Amino acid sequence: MKDYLLLFRGGDGRMEDMSEEDRNAHMAAWGQFMGGLQESGNLAGGLPLAAEGTMLTNDGTSDALAKTEAGEVVGGYLLIKASDMAHAIELSKPCPIFEHNGNVEIREALPM
């Protein structure tokens, strides 16, 4: 098994506009998604990230975080175990971020 990093971008902006019931349902979907990965032995870790942060560059710091072309900030990550990229993609397809037009960047974590 190889390690894959799932980077979650976008999809959270609408949470503020959702009813408490809808937010709770969405968070329950995340719990099911991550619980399924845990039960199958494919979840190695991960956490949500704060919306605020600082980008450190070689000539100083900036308050701006790295954003995609669409202006989406990385909102969280998971580290999963998968046999190959195709398997990592299949494990990622049920992710609830897609319910709110977010996306998942999947990258193999290489050994040093």
N, C-alpha and C positions, 0 to 999 in steps of 0.2 A: 504494500500500500504506500502511496505517496501522499504528501501533504499539499493541500490546496487552500489558498486564501480566497475567501469570498468577500469582496468589498461592496457594500451597499450604498448606492447613490440615489438621492432623490426619494420621492414617495412619502416623505414625512410631512411635507408642508401642509397637506390637507388635514392632518390630525387636529389642528386647532379649530377647524371648521366643522369637525364631526361632533355628533352628540356623544355624551358619555357612554351610552349603550353601544354605539358604533365603534368608539375607541376601544372599549373593553373587548368587543368581538374581534377587532383587528389584532389586539395584543394576544388574545387567546389563540388566534391563528398562528402568530409567531411562536407561541408556546408549543403548539402542536407540531409545527415545522421543526423546531429545534429539538423537541422531545423525540420525534421520530428519528432524527439524526443520532441522538444520544442512544436510543434503544437499539439501533442497528450497528452501533459501534463506530459510526462515521464522524461523530462530533469530537473534536479535539479541544475546542475552546472558542471564545469570542465574547465581545461586549458591544453595547451601543457606545457611541462617542458623543461628547458634548458638542453643541452647535458652535460654540466659540472656541477659538484656539489661535495660535500664532504660527506663522510660517517662518522658519529660520533659513536664511540664505547666507552665502559666503561673504556678503558685504553688510550684514546686519539682520534685523528682523522686520517683519511686516505683520500687520494685524490680519491681513487677508489670508484665508485658507485656500488651498488648492481646489479649484472648481473645474468641472467639465465645461465643454463649450456651451452646454445648456444652463450653466450656472448652478449645477448641483454639487453639494458638498458631500464627502464621504460621511455617512451617518453611523456606520458600525461595520463590524467585520465578524466573520466566523473562520475558524481554521478547521478544515475537515480532512478526513482520510478517504481516499478514493484510489481505485486501481489505475485509472488513467483519466485524461481530460474528458473523454466521453462519459465516463462514470460520474465525474464531478459535475458535469452539465446536467445529467439526469437527476442527481441528488438536489440540484439547485432549482429545478423547474417548479416545484411546489411552493417556492418562497412567496410569502404574502406581500412582499414589496411590489410585485407586479400588479396587485389590486389598485395601486395608486400611481401607476406609470413610473415607478422607480426601476432601477436596473441593477444587475449584479455583474461585477467584473470578477472573473475567475482566473487566478494566476497560480501556477505551480510554484510552491516554495522549494527552492533548490538547496541542497546541502552546501555548507561552506567548505 
